[in-house]
Amino acid sequence: MTSCKNRLNLLALLPISPLALAETASNEQLDWATTFGSLIFVVAFILFLAWLLKRMRVPSMMNQGGLSIVRQLPVGTRERVVIVQAGEEQFLVGVTSQSVQLISKLEKPLNQEELSKSALANTPFATQLTQILKKNDKH
């Protein structure tokens, strides 16, 4: 009987009871699960943002080395006709999923004034492209 009382007294002296130990173990498992779940969420969110930016075709923030796309026209699901500016020259380029082909070099590059004019801005790119192609066929 005295040994039983001594054990109770010893358990009373311990700062943590067995129930508290069980709660602490379950809290630690919950903390690990919460931390792991948060980590998975953050990684998934980063991957989603990367996919979204790629899908939206956001131009990269790097220096393009004097290259820029002036205008582009989709002509199929993965095919486009693009006017590319390289330095002071502009090129009409056909882009597919397998290749990039030069169609012609523009003799008279489109300048910023022409691009910003309201008449030019209101006409569709397809009309402008056919006009450019007709001018190049005459020469």
DSSP file (Angstrom, degrees, kcal/mol; ACC not computed):
  #  RESIDUE AA STRUCTURE BP1 BP2  ACC     N-H-->O    O-->H-N    N-H-->O    O-->H-N    TCO  KAPPA ALPHA  PHI   PSI    X-CA   Y-CA   Z-CA
    1    1 A M     >        0   0    0      0, 0.0     4,-2.1     0, 0.0     5,-0.2   0.000 360.0 360.0 360.0 -42.5    0.0    0.0    0.0
    2    2 A T  H  >  +     0   0    0      1,-0.2     4,-2.5     2,-0.2     5,-0.2   0.868 360.0  54.0 -66.9 -33.5    2.8    2.4    0.8
    3    3 A S  H  > S+     0   0    0      2,-0.2     4,-2.1     1,-0.2    -1,-0.2   0.870 107.6  51.1 -67.8 -33.8    4.5    1.6   -2.5
    4    4 A C  H  > S+     0   0    0      2,-0.2     4,-2.1     1,-0.2    -2,-0.2   0.901 111.4  47.2 -67.5 -40.6    1.3    2.4   -4.3
    5    5 A K  H  X S+     0   0    0     -4,-2.1     4,-2.6     2,-0.2    -2,-0.2   0.884 110.4  52.9 -66.8 -37.9    1.1    5.8   -2.4
    6    6 A N  H  X S+     0   0    0     -4,-2.5     4,-2.5     2,-0.2    -2,-0.2   0.894 108.6  50.1 -64.4 -38.3    4.8    6.4   -3.2
    7    7 A R  H  X S+     0   0    0     -4,-2.1     4,-2.7     2,-0.2    -2,-0.2   0.918 111.2  48.2 -66.1 -41.7    4.1    5.8   -6.9
    8    8 A L  H  X S+     0   0    0     -4,-2.1     4,-2.1     1,-0.2    -2,-0.2   0.902 112.3  49.4 -63.5 -40.1    1.2    8.2   -6.9
    9    9 A N  H  X S+     0   0    0     -4,-2.6     4,-1.5     2,-0.2    -2,-0.2   0.895 111.0  49.9 -65.6 -38.7    3.3   10.7   -5.1
   10   10 A L  H  X S+     0   0    0     -4,-2.5     4,-1.3     2,-0.2    -2,-0.2   0.907 111.2  48.5 -66.1 -41.0    6.1   10.2   -7.7
   11   11 A L  H  < S+     0   0    0     -4,-2.7    -1,-0.2     1,-0.2    -2,-0.2   0.860 109.9  52.9 -65.7 -33.8    3.6   10.7  -10.5
   12   12 A A  H  < S+     0   0    0     -4,-2.1    -1,-0.2     1,-0.2    -2,-0.2   0.826 107.5  52.2 -69.5 -29.8    2.3   13.8   -8.9
   13   13 A L  H  < S+     0   0    0     -4,-1.5    -1,-0.2    -5,-0.1    -2,-0.2   0.767  88.3  96.0 -77.2 -24.7    5.8   15.1   -8.7
   14   14 A L  S  < S-     0   0    0     -4,-1.3     3,-0.0     1,-0.1    -3,-0.0  -0.427  74.3-139.4 -65.5 137.6    6.4   14.6  -12.4
   15   15 A P  S    S+     0   0    0      0, 0.0     2,-0.5     0, 0.0    -1,-0.1   0.763  88.3  48.2 -70.5 -23.0    5.8   17.7  -14.4
   16   16 A I  S    S-     0   0    0      4,-0.0    -2,-0.1     3,-0.0    -3,-0.0  -0.974  76.0-148.4-123.6 127.0    4.1   15.8  -17.2
   17   17 A S     >  -     0   0    0     -2,-0.5     4,-2.1     1,-0.1     5,-0.2  -0.442  31.9-106.3 -84.6 163.8    1.4   13.3  -16.6
   18   18 A P  H  > S+     0   0    0      0, 0.0     4,-2.0     0, 0.0     5,-0.1   0.848 122.2  53.3 -60.2 -33.6    0.9   10.3  -19.0
   19   19 A L  H  > S+     0   0    0      2,-0.2     4,-2.4     1,-0.2     5,-0.2   0.895 107.6  50.6 -66.6 -38.8   -2.2   11.9  -20.4
   20   20 A A  H  > S+     0   0    0      1,-0.2     4,-2.6     2,-0.2    -1,-0.2   0.878 108.2  53.3 -65.9 -36.7   -0.2   15.0  -21.2
   21   21 A L  H  X S+     0   0    0     -4,-2.1     4,-2.3     2,-0.2    -2,-0.2   0.909 109.2  48.5 -63.6 -41.5    2.4   12.9  -22.9
   22   22 A A  H  X S+     0   0    0     -4,-2.0     4,-2.1     2,-0.2    -2,-0.2   0.906 112.5  48.4 -64.5 -41.5   -0.2   11.3  -25.1
   23   23 A E  H  X S+     0   0    0     -4,-2.4     4,-2.6     2,-0.2    -2,-0.2   0.904 110.5  51.6 -64.3 -41.0   -1.6   14.7  -26.0
   24   24 A T  H  X S+     0   0    0     -4,-2.6     4,-2.4     1,-0.2    -2,-0.2   0.903 109.1  50.4 -63.1 -41.8    1.9   16.0  -26.7
   25   25 A A  H  X S+     0   0    0     -4,-2.3     4,-1.9     2,-0.2    -1,-0.2   0.912 112.7  45.8 -63.4 -42.1    2.5   13.1  -29.1
   26   26 A S  H  X S+     0   0    0     -4,-2.1     4,-2.2     2,-0.2    -2,-0.2   0.875 112.2  51.8 -69.9 -35.1   -0.8   13.7  -30.9
   27   27 A N  H  X S+     0   0    0     -4,-2.6     4,-2.7     2,-0.2    -2,-0.2   0.884 108.6  51.3 -66.1 -37.6    0.0   17.4  -31.1
   28   28 A E  H  X S+     0   0    0     -4,-2.4     4,-2.4     2,-0.2    -2,-0.2   0.897 110.4  48.4 -65.9 -39.0    3.4   16.7  -32.6
   29   29 A Q  H  X S+     0   0    0     -4,-1.9     4,-2.5     2,-0.2    -2,-0.2   0.900 112.4  49.0 -66.0 -39.3    1.8   14.5  -35.2
   30   30 A L  H  X S+     0   0    0     -4,-2.2     4,-2.7     2,-0.2    -2,-0.2   0.900 110.4  50.9 -65.5 -40.4   -0.7   17.2  -35.9
   31   31 A D  H  X S+     0   0    0     -4,-2.7     4,-2.6     2,-0.2    -2,-0.2   0.915 111.7  47.4 -62.7 -43.2    2.1   19.8  -36.2
   32   32 A W  H  X S+     0   0    0     -4,-2.4     4,-2.8     2,-0.2     5,-0.2   0.914 113.1  48.5 -64.0 -42.7    4.0   17.6  -38.6
   33   33 A A  H  X S+     0   0    0     -4,-2.5     4,-2.6     2,-0.2    -2,-0.2   0.907 113.1  47.5 -64.8 -41.8    0.9   16.9  -40.7
   34   34 A T  H  X S+     0   0    0     -4,-2.7     4,-2.4     2,-0.2    -2,-0.2   0.923 113.9  47.2 -65.1 -44.3    0.1   20.7  -40.8
   35   35 A T  H  X S+     0   0    0     -4,-2.6     4,-2.3     2,-0.2    -2,-0.2   0.928 114.5  46.1 -63.5 -45.8    3.7   21.6  -41.7
   36   36 A F  H  X S+     0   0    0     -4,-2.8     4,-2.3     1,-0.2    -2,-0.2   0.900 112.9  50.1 -65.0 -41.3    3.8   18.9  -44.4
   37   37 A G  H  X S+     0   0    0     -4,-2.6     4,-2.2    -5,-0.2    -1,-0.2   0.895 110.8  49.5 -63.8 -40.2    0.4   19.9  -45.8
   38   38 A S  H  X S+     0   0    0     -4,-2.4     4,-2.5     2,-0.2    -2,-0.2   0.902 109.9  51.5 -64.9 -40.9    1.4   23.6  -45.9
   39   39 A L  H  X S+     0   0    0     -4,-2.3     4,-2.3     1,-0.2     5,-0.2   0.920 110.4  47.9 -62.3 -44.5    4.6   22.7  -47.7
   40   40 A I  H  X S+     0   0    0     -4,-2.3     4,-2.5     1,-0.2    -1,-0.2   0.900 111.3  51.8 -63.1 -40.4    2.7   20.7  -50.3
   41   41 A F  H  X S+     0   0    0     -4,-2.2     4,-2.4     2,-0.2    -2,-0.2   0.926 110.2  47.8 -61.9 -45.6    0.3   23.5  -50.8
   42   42 A V  H  X S+     0   0    0     -4,-2.5     4,-2.3     2,-0.2    -2,-0.2   0.921 113.2  47.3 -64.3 -44.4    3.1   26.1  -51.3
   43   43 A V  H  X S+     0   0    0     -4,-2.3     4,-2.3     1,-0.2    -1,-0.2   0.919 113.2  48.8 -63.4 -43.0    4.9   23.9  -53.9
   44   44 A A  H  X S+     0   0    0     -4,-2.5     4,-2.3    -5,-0.2    -1,-0.2   0.886 110.5  51.6 -63.4 -38.6    1.6   23.2  -55.7
   45   45 A F  H  X S+     0   0    0     -4,-2.4     4,-2.4     2,-0.2    -2,-0.2   0.905 109.6  49.2 -65.5 -41.7    0.8   26.9  -55.7
   46   46 A I  H  X S+     0   0    0     -4,-2.3     4,-2.3     2,-0.2    -2,-0.2   0.916 112.0  48.4 -63.4 -43.5    4.2   27.8  -57.2
   47   47 A L  H  X S+     0   0    0     -4,-2.3     4,-2.4     1,-0.2    -2,-0.2   0.889 110.6  51.9 -64.3 -38.4    3.8   25.1  -59.9
   48   48 A F  H  X S+     0   0    0     -4,-2.3     4,-2.6     2,-0.2    -2,-0.2   0.921 109.8  48.7 -63.2 -44.1    0.3   26.5  -60.7
   49   49 A L  H  X S+     0   0    0     -4,-2.4     4,-2.6     2,-0.2     5,-0.2   0.898 110.8  50.8 -63.4 -39.8    1.7   30.0  -61.1
   50   50 A A  H  X S+     0   0    0     -4,-2.3     4,-2.2     2,-0.2    -1,-0.2   0.922 112.1  46.9 -62.8 -43.5    4.5   28.8  -63.4
   51   51 A W  H  X S+     0   0    0     -4,-2.4     4,-2.5     2,-0.2    -2,-0.2   0.911 112.4  50.5 -63.0 -42.1    1.9   26.9  -65.5
   52   52 A L  H  X S+     0   0    0     -4,-2.6     4,-2.2     2,-0.2    -2,-0.2   0.915 110.6  48.0 -64.0 -44.0   -0.3   30.0  -65.6
   53   53 A L  H  X>S+     0   0    0     -4,-2.6     5,-1.7     1,-0.2     4,-0.6   0.890 113.5  48.1 -64.9 -38.5    2.5   32.3  -66.6
   54   54 A K  H ><5S+     0   0    0     -4,-2.2     3,-0.6    -5,-0.2    -2,-0.2   0.903 111.8  50.0 -66.9 -40.0    3.5   29.9  -69.4
   55   55 A R  H 3<5S+     0   0    0     -4,-2.5    -2,-0.2     1,-0.2    -1,-0.2   0.866 111.2  48.2 -65.9 -36.9   -0.1   29.5  -70.5
   56   56 A M  H 3<5S-     0   0    0     -4,-2.2    -1,-0.2    -5,-0.2    -2,-0.2   0.565 105.3-132.5 -80.7  -8.4   -0.5   33.3  -70.7
   57   57 A R  T <<5 -     0   0    0     -3,-0.6    -3,-0.2    -4,-0.6    -2,-0.1   0.925  30.7-171.3  55.6  50.0    2.8   33.6  -72.6
   58   58 A V      < -     0   0    0     -5,-1.7    -1,-0.2     1,-0.1     3,-0.1  -0.564  27.4-112.4 -69.9 128.3    4.1   36.4  -70.4
   59   59 A P        -     0   0    0      0, 0.0    -1,-0.1     0, 0.0     2,-0.0  -0.324  35.2-106.2 -64.1 145.9    7.2   37.8  -72.0
   60   60 A S        -     0   0    0      1,-0.1     4,-0.1    -3,-0.0     0, 0.0  -0.324  15.6-131.2 -71.5 156.2   10.3   37.2  -70.0
   61   61 A M  S    S+     0   0    0     -3,-0.1    -1,-0.1     2,-0.1     3,-0.1   0.419  73.4 108.7 -88.3   1.6   11.9   40.1  -68.1
   62   62 A M  S    S-     0   0    0      1,-0.1     2,-0.4     2,-0.0    -2,-0.0  -0.322  86.3 -88.4 -75.1 161.7   15.4   39.3  -69.4
   63   63 A N        -     0   0    0      1,-0.1    -1,-0.1     2,-0.1    -2,-0.1  -0.572  33.3-152.5 -68.6 126.9   17.1   41.5  -71.9
   64   64 A Q    >   -     0   0    0     -2,-0.4     3,-0.8     3,-0.1    -1,-0.1   0.426  32.1-119.6 -85.8   1.0   16.0   40.3  -75.4
   65   65 A G  T 3  S-     0   0    0      1,-0.2     3,-0.1    21,-0.0    -2,-0.1   0.870  73.6 -47.5  66.7  37.7   19.2   41.5  -77.1
   66   66 A G  T 3  S+     0   0    0      1,-0.3    21,-1.8    20,-0.1     2,-0.4   0.511 110.0 121.8  83.3   4.3   17.5   43.9  -79.5
   67   67 A L  E <   +A   86   0A   0     -3,-0.8     2,-0.3    19,-0.2    -1,-0.3  -0.835  29.7 157.2-101.8 138.0   14.8   41.4  -80.6
   68   68 A S  E     -A   85   0A   0     17,-1.8    17,-3.4    -2,-0.4     2,-0.6  -0.990  41.4-117.8-153.8 155.0   11.1   42.1  -80.2
   69   69 A I  E     -A   84   0A   0     -2,-0.3    15,-0.2    15,-0.2     3,-0.1  -0.855  24.5-177.3 -95.0 118.9    7.8   41.0  -81.7
   70   70 A V  E     -     0   0A   0     13,-2.8     2,-0.3    -2,-0.6    -1,-0.2   0.937  68.2 -11.2 -81.1 -50.8    6.1   43.9  -83.3
   71   71 A R  E     -A   83   0A   0     12,-1.0    12,-2.8     2,-0.0    -1,-0.3  -0.973  61.3-167.6-145.7 156.0    2.9   42.1  -84.4
   72   72 A Q  E     -A   82   0A   0     -2,-0.3    10,-0.2    10,-0.2    53,-0.1  -0.995   4.7-164.4-148.2 149.8    1.7   38.5  -84.6
   73   73 A L  E     -A   81   0A   0      8,-2.6     8,-2.5    -2,-0.3     2,-0.4  -0.978  19.1-136.1-135.1 118.7   -1.3   36.7  -86.2
   74   74 A P  E     +A   80   0A   0      0, 0.0     6,-0.3     0, 0.0     3,-0.1  -0.608  24.2 174.1 -73.4 131.4   -2.3   33.2  -85.3
   75   75 A V        -     0   0    0      4,-2.2     2,-0.3    -2,-0.4     5,-0.2   0.352  66.7  -0.5-116.9   1.6   -3.1   31.3  -88.5
   76   76 A G  S    S-     0   0    0      3,-1.3    -1,-0.1     1,-0.0    20,-0.0  -0.901  95.8 -69.5-165.9-168.9   -3.7   27.9  -86.9
   77   77 A T  S    S+     0   0    0     -2,-0.3    -1,-0.0     1,-0.2     3,-0.0   0.886 131.2   4.0 -68.1 -37.4   -3.7   26.1  -83.6
   78   78 A R  S    S+     0   0    0     -3,-0.0     2,-0.4     2,-0.0    -1,-0.2   0.209 113.0  97.3-129.9  13.5    0.1   26.4  -83.2
   79   79 A E        +     0   0    0     17,-0.1    -4,-2.2    18,-0.1    -3,-1.3  -0.855  44.7 172.1-109.8 140.8    1.0   28.4  -86.3
   80   80 A R  E     -AB  74  95A   0     15,-2.7    15,-3.2    -2,-0.4     2,-0.5  -0.978  29.6-139.2-142.9 154.4    1.6   32.1  -86.4
   81   81 A V  E     -AB  73  94A   0     -8,-2.5    -8,-2.6    -2,-0.3     2,-0.4  -0.983  34.3-173.3-111.8 127.5    2.8   34.8  -88.7
   82   82 A V  E     -AB  72  93A   0     11,-3.3    11,-3.3    -2,-0.5     2,-0.6  -0.944  27.6-144.8-129.3 140.0    5.0   37.3  -86.8
   83   83 A I  E     -AB  71  92A   0    -12,-2.8   -13,-2.8    -2,-0.4   -12,-1.0  -0.938  28.6-165.4 -99.8 118.1    6.8   40.6  -87.6
   84   84 A V  E     -AB  69  91A   0      7,-2.8     7,-2.6    -2,-0.6     2,-0.6  -0.877  11.4-147.4-109.3 134.3   10.1   40.5  -85.7
   85   85 A Q  E     +AB  68  90A   0    -17,-3.4   -17,-1.8    -2,-0.4     2,-0.5  -0.901  16.2 179.1-101.7 122.6   12.2   43.6  -85.1
   86   86 A A  E >   -AB  67  89A   0      3,-3.0     3,-1.9    -2,-0.6     2,-0.5  -0.916  66.6 -53.5-123.0 101.6   16.0   42.9  -85.0
   87   87 A G  T 3  S-     0   0    0    -21,-1.8   -21,-0.0    -2,-0.5   -19,-0.0  -0.578 121.7 -20.6  68.2-119.3   17.8   46.2  -84.4
   88   88 A E  T 3  S+     0   0    0     -2,-0.5     2,-0.3    -3,-0.1    -1,-0.3   0.486 124.1  84.8 -98.1  -5.8   16.5   48.5  -87.1
   89   89 A E  E <   -B   86   0A   0     -3,-1.9    -3,-3.0    19,-0.1     2,-0.4  -0.678  60.7-153.5-101.7 152.2   15.3   45.8  -89.5
   90   90 A Q  E     -B   85   0A   0     16,-0.5    16,-2.2    -2,-0.3     2,-0.4  -0.965   8.6-165.1-125.3 143.5   12.0   44.0  -89.5
   91   91 A F  E     -BC  84 105A   0     -7,-2.6    -7,-2.8    -2,-0.4     2,-0.6  -0.957  20.0-134.7-129.3 143.8   11.3   40.5  -90.8
   92   92 A L  E     -BC  83 104A   0     12,-3.4    11,-3.0    -2,-0.4    12,-1.6  -0.890  36.5-176.8 -96.2 120.2    8.1   38.6  -91.6
   93   93 A V  E     -BC  82 102A   0    -11,-3.3   -11,-3.3    -2,-0.6     2,-0.5  -0.935  24.4-143.1-126.7 139.0    8.4   35.1  -90.1
   94   94 A G  E     -BC  81 101A   0      7,-3.4     7,-3.0    -2,-0.4     2,-0.5  -0.893  21.2-165.1 -99.0 129.6    6.3   32.0  -90.1
   95   95 A V  E     +BC  80 100A   0    -15,-3.2   -15,-2.7    -2,-0.5     2,-0.2  -0.964  14.5 164.2-121.3 124.8    6.3   30.1  -86.8
   96   96 A T        -     0   0    0      3,-3.1   -17,-0.1    -2,-0.5    -2,-0.0  -0.709  53.7 -97.8-122.6 179.6    5.0   26.5  -86.4
   97   97 A S  S    S+     0   0    0     -2,-0.2     3,-0.1     1,-0.2   -18,-0.1   0.731 123.7  36.6 -72.2 -19.6    5.6   24.0  -83.6
   98   98 A Q  S    S+     0   0    0      1,-0.2     2,-0.3     0, 0.0    -1,-0.2   0.722 123.5   8.7-102.4 -25.4    8.4   22.4  -85.6
   99   99 A S        -     0   0    0      2,-0.0    -3,-3.1     0, 0.0     2,-0.4  -0.943  50.0-136.0-152.2 168.1   10.1   25.3  -87.4
  100  100 A V  E     -C   95   0A   0     -2,-0.3     2,-0.4    -5,-0.2    -5,-0.2  -0.996  29.4-172.2-128.6 123.8   10.6   29.0  -87.8
  101  101 A Q  E     -C   94   0A   0     -7,-3.0    -7,-3.4    -2,-0.4     2,-0.5  -0.958  24.1-126.8-125.7 136.2   10.8   30.2  -91.4
  102  102 A L  E     -C   93   0A   0     -2,-0.4    -9,-0.2    -9,-0.2     3,-0.1  -0.673  23.6-179.6 -76.4 124.2   11.7   33.6  -92.9
  103  103 A I  E     -     0   0A   0    -11,-3.0     2,-0.3    -2,-0.5   -10,-0.2   0.890  62.0 -37.2 -89.4 -51.3    9.0   34.7  -95.2
  104  104 A S  E     -C   92   0A   0    -12,-1.6   -12,-3.4     2,-0.0     2,-0.5  -0.981  50.8-110.0-165.5 162.1   10.5   38.1  -96.2
  105  105 A K  E     -C   91   0A   0     -2,-0.3     2,-0.5   -14,-0.2   -14,-0.2  -0.864  40.2-120.3 -95.8 132.5   12.5   41.0  -95.0
  106  106 A L        -     0   0    0    -16,-2.2   -16,-0.5    -2,-0.5    26,-0.0  -0.602  16.6-157.7 -75.6 123.8   10.4   44.2  -94.8
  107  107 A E  S    S+     0   0    0     -2,-0.5    -1,-0.2     1,-0.3   -16,-0.0   0.905  89.4  34.5 -68.5 -40.4   11.9   46.8  -97.1
  108  108 A K  S    S-     0   0    0     -3,-0.1    -1,-0.3   -19,-0.0     3,-0.1  -0.904  91.0-143.0-115.6 101.9   10.2   49.6  -95.2
  109  109 A P        -     0   0    0      0, 0.0     2,-0.4     0, 0.0   -20,-0.0  -0.279  24.1-105.8 -62.9 147.3   10.0   48.7  -91.5
  110  110 A L        -     0   0    0      4,-0.1     2,-0.1     3,-0.0    -4,-0.0  -0.615  40.4-149.2 -71.0 124.3    6.9   49.8  -89.6
  111  111 A N     >  -     0   0    0     -2,-0.4     4,-2.1     1,-0.1     5,-0.2  -0.461  25.9-103.6 -93.2 171.3    7.8   52.7  -87.4
  112  112 A Q  H  > S+     0   0    0      1,-0.2     4,-1.9     2,-0.2     5,-0.1   0.824 119.5  57.2 -64.4 -32.1    6.3   53.6  -84.0
  113  113 A E  H  > S+     0   0    0      2,-0.2     4,-1.0     1,-0.2    -1,-0.2   0.923 108.4  46.5 -64.6 -43.2    4.3   56.4  -85.5
  114  114 A E  H  4 S+     0   0    0      1,-0.2     3,-0.4     2,-0.2    -2,-0.2   0.889 112.8  50.5 -65.2 -38.2    2.6   54.0  -88.0
  115  115 A L  H  < S+     0   0    0     -4,-2.1    -1,-0.2     1,-0.2    -2,-0.2   0.838 112.0  46.8 -68.7 -31.9    1.9   51.5  -85.2
  116  116 A S  H  < S+     0   0    0     -4,-1.9    -1,-0.2    -5,-0.2    -2,-0.2   0.591  83.9 112.8 -89.4  -9.8    0.4   54.1  -82.9
  117  117 A K  S  X S-     0   0    0     -4,-1.0     4,-2.3    -3,-0.4     5,-0.2  -0.330  70.7-130.8 -62.2 143.7   -1.9   55.7  -85.5
  118  118 A S  H  > S+     0   0    0      1,-0.2     4,-2.1     2,-0.2     5,-0.2   0.865 105.5  54.9 -66.6 -35.6   -5.5   55.1  -84.9
  119  119 A A  H  > S+     0   0    0      1,-0.2     4,-1.3     2,-0.2    -1,-0.2   0.914 112.4  43.6 -64.6 -40.5   -6.3   53.9  -88.4
  120  120 A L  H  4 S+     0   0    0      1,-0.2    -2,-0.2    -6,-0.2    -1,-0.2   0.871 113.6  51.0 -71.1 -36.7   -3.6   51.3  -88.2
  121  121 A A  H  < S+     0   0    0     -4,-2.3    -2,-0.2     1,-0.2    -1,-0.2   0.814 110.2  49.9 -71.6 -29.1   -4.6   50.3  -84.7
  122  122 A N  H  < S+     0   0    0     -4,-2.1    -1,-0.2    -5,-0.2    -2,-0.2   0.765  94.3  82.4 -82.7 -24.9   -8.2   49.9  -85.7
  123  123 A T  S  < S-     0   0    0     -4,-1.3     5,-0.0    -5,-0.2     0, 0.0  -0.579  90.1-106.6 -80.8 143.8   -7.6   47.7  -88.8
  124  124 A P     >  -     0   0    0      0, 0.0     4,-1.7     0, 0.0     3,-0.5  -0.283  22.3-118.7 -67.9 154.7   -7.1   44.0  -88.1
  125  125 A F  H  > S+     0   0    0      1,-0.2     4,-2.7     2,-0.2     5,-0.2   0.816 111.4  62.8 -63.4 -32.4   -3.6   42.6  -88.4
  126  126 A A  H  > S+     0   0    0      2,-0.2     4,-2.2     1,-0.2    -1,-0.2   0.905 104.0  47.9 -61.6 -41.1   -4.7   40.2  -91.2
  127  127 A T  H  > S+     0   0    0     -3,-0.5     4,-1.9     2,-0.2    -1,-0.2   0.917 112.7  48.3 -65.2 -43.5   -5.6   43.2  -93.4
  128  128 A Q  H  X S+     0   0    0     -4,-1.7     4,-2.2     1,-0.2    -2,-0.2   0.896 110.7  52.0 -62.7 -40.0   -2.2   44.9  -92.7
  129  129 A L  H  X S+     0   0    0     -4,-2.7     4,-2.6     1,-0.2    -2,-0.2   0.905 108.7  49.1 -65.1 -42.7   -0.4   41.6  -93.4
  130  130 A T  H  X S+     0   0    0     -4,-2.2     4,-2.3     1,-0.2    -1,-0.2   0.874 110.4  51.9 -66.3 -35.1   -2.1   41.1  -96.8
  131  131 A Q  H  X S+     0   0    0     -4,-1.9     4,-2.1     2,-0.2    -2,-0.2   0.911 111.2  47.2 -64.5 -41.9   -1.2   44.8  -97.7
  132  132 A I  H  X S+     0   0    0     -4,-2.2     4,-2.2     2,-0.2    -2,-0.2   0.914 112.4  49.3 -65.4 -42.6    2.4   44.2  -96.7
  133  133 A L  H  X S+     0   0    0     -4,-2.6     4,-1.9     1,-0.2    -2,-0.2   0.885 110.4  50.8 -65.2 -38.0    2.5   40.9  -98.7
  134  134 A K  H  X S+     0   0    0     -4,-2.3     4,-1.6     2,-0.2    -1,-0.2   0.901 110.2  50.0 -64.7 -40.8    1.0   42.6 -101.8
  135  135 A K  H  X S+     0   0    0     -4,-2.1     4,-1.0     1,-0.2    -2,-0.2   0.901 111.5  48.5 -64.1 -40.2    3.6   45.4 -101.6
  136  136 A N  H  < S+     0   0    0     -4,-2.2    -1,-0.2     1,-0.2    -2,-0.2   0.824 108.3  54.5 -70.7 -30.4    6.4   42.8 -101.3
  137  137 A D  H  < S+     0   0    0     -4,-1.9    -1,-0.2     1,-0.2    -2,-0.2   0.836 104.2  55.2 -70.8 -31.8    5.0   40.9 -104.3
  138  138 A K  H  <        0   0    0     -4,-1.6    -1,-0.2     1,-0.2    -2,-0.2   0.815 360.0 360.0 -69.0 -30.8    5.0   44.1 -106.5
  139  139 A H     <        0   0    0     -4,-1.0    -1,-0.2    -5,-0.1    -2,-0.2   0.457 360.0 360.0 -85.9 360.0    8.8   44.6 -105.8
